[in-house]
Amino acid sequence: MDSNEKWYSVSEVSLRYRVSEDTIRRRIKSGHLRAMRLPRSSPRRKRTYETFLIPASELIRFERVNMTS
């Protein structure tokens, strides 16, 4: 990964592939799509939330492996 590489959110990737955000999260958790996990804490609650960022190079790899004709 390049330090200047573009990173995409789960919502951006879901729009790109026309699937739900839950589908992208399932792909990440199952290992089909690699992403960086960023934990976030809520200021009001004790719960920790997950944010995922997917690098552009991973989307290229994912397309090459999974979207062959």
Secondary structure, 3 states (H helix, E strand, C coil): CCCCCCEEEHHHHHHHHCCCHHHHHHHHHHCCCCCEEEEEECCCCCCEEEEEEEEHHHHHHHHHHHCCC
